[in-house]
Amino acid sequence: MDSPYSHPLNCQKVCEIILCNQIWEVCRLKNAVIILAAGKGTRMKSEKAKVLHEVGGKSLLYYVLEASRKLEADKSIVVVGHQSDTVKEAFSGKGLVFVEQKEQLGTGH
């Protein structure tokens, strides 16, 4: 069995963020969407999870999910962290897979 690190999409960085066995399953799919939605939104000066802030009456994550549906991915994975339970509850029943990022260091780490 090949390692997830040998996948042409180079899943190594993603594996550092979420559990390796979960991303390995994703890497074996024909195509998948991974949405990074764990941010605290510190610069937004709000207690609300960044992805739940609304523009035009819809959350930021809603717009990302709508755009990603056009890709017709085999699976859509949402990486959650800050207020993960609230984000999961807001988007439950939509066929998404949620993966929790325990430590939020920012996308650049």
C-alpha positions in Angstrom: 0.0 0.0 0.0 1.4 3.4 -1.0 2.0 6.1 1.6 -0.1 9.2 1.5 3.2 11.1 1.0 3.6 9.6 -2.5 0.3 11.0 -3.8 0.9 13.4 -6.7 -1.1 16.1 -4.8 1.6 16.0 -2.0 -0.7 15.5 1.0 2.2 15.8 3.4 1.3 19.4 4.6 -2.4 18.5 4.9 -1.4 15.3 6.9 0.4 17.6 9.4 -2.9 19.5 10.0 -5.4 16.7 10.2 -5.2 13.0 11.1 -3.2 11.0 8.6 -5.6 8.1 8.3 -8.4 10.5 7.4 -6.5 12.3 4.7 -5.1 9.0 3.4 -8.8 8.0 2.6 -9.3 11.4 0.9 -6.1 11.0 -1.2 -7.4 7.7 -2.6 -10.5 9.3 -4.0 -10.7 10.4 -7.6 -11.3 14.0 -6.5 -12.1 15.6 -3.2 -12.5 19.1 -1.9 -10.8 20.1 1.4 -12.1 23.4 2.8 -10.0 25.0 5.5 -12.6 26.5 8.0 -10.8 26.2 11.3 -9.8 29.9 11.7 -10.5 32.0 14.8 -10.9 35.2 12.8 -8.9 37.2 15.4 -8.6 40.2 13.1 -12.4 40.3 12.7 -12.6 41.2 16.4 -15.5 38.9 17.0 -16.3 35.8 19.1 -18.1 34.2 16.2 -16.3 31.7 14.1 -14.9 33.4 11.0 -16.7 31.1 8.6 -20.1 31.8 10.2 -19.9 35.6 9.6 -22.6 36.6 7.0 -22.5 38.5 3.8 -25.8 39.1 2.1 -27.6 36.9 4.6 -25.5 33.8 4.1 -22.4 32.6 5.9 -19.0 32.8 4.4 -18.7 29.0 4.5 -22.1 28.7 2.6 -20.6 30.6 -0.4 -17.4 28.4 -0.4 -19.5 25.2 -0.3 -21.8 26.4 -3.1 -18.7 27.2 -5.3 -17.2 23.8 -4.5 -20.4 21.9 -5.5 -19.6 22.8 -9.1 -16.5 20.6 -8.9 -18.7 17.5 -8.3 -16.2 16.1 -5.9 -16.5 12.5 -4.6 -16.2 13.9 -1.0 -16.2 17.4 0.6 -14.1 17.7 3.8 -14.4 20.7 6.0 -11.5 21.2 8.4 -13.0 22.8 11.5 -11.4 24.1 14.7 -12.6 27.3 16.4 -16.2 26.7 17.5 -16.2 23.4 15.7 -19.4 22.2 17.2 -21.3 25.4 16.1 -19.9 25.1 12.6 -20.8 21.4 12.4 -24.3 22.1 13.6 -24.8 24.9 11.1 -23.9 22.6 8.2 -25.0 19.1 9.4 -27.0 17.0 7.0 -25.3 18.4 3.9 -23.2 15.3 3.2 -20.0 16.9 4.5 -17.1 15.2 6.3 -15.8 17.2 9.2 -12.3 16.9 10.5 -11.1 18.7 13.6 -7.9 20.7 13.7 -7.0 20.7 17.4 -4.4 23.4 17.2 -5.0 26.5 15.1 -1.7 27.8 13.8 -3.0 29.4 10.7 -2.9 28.2 7.1 0.8 29.2 6.6 2.1 26.7 9.1 
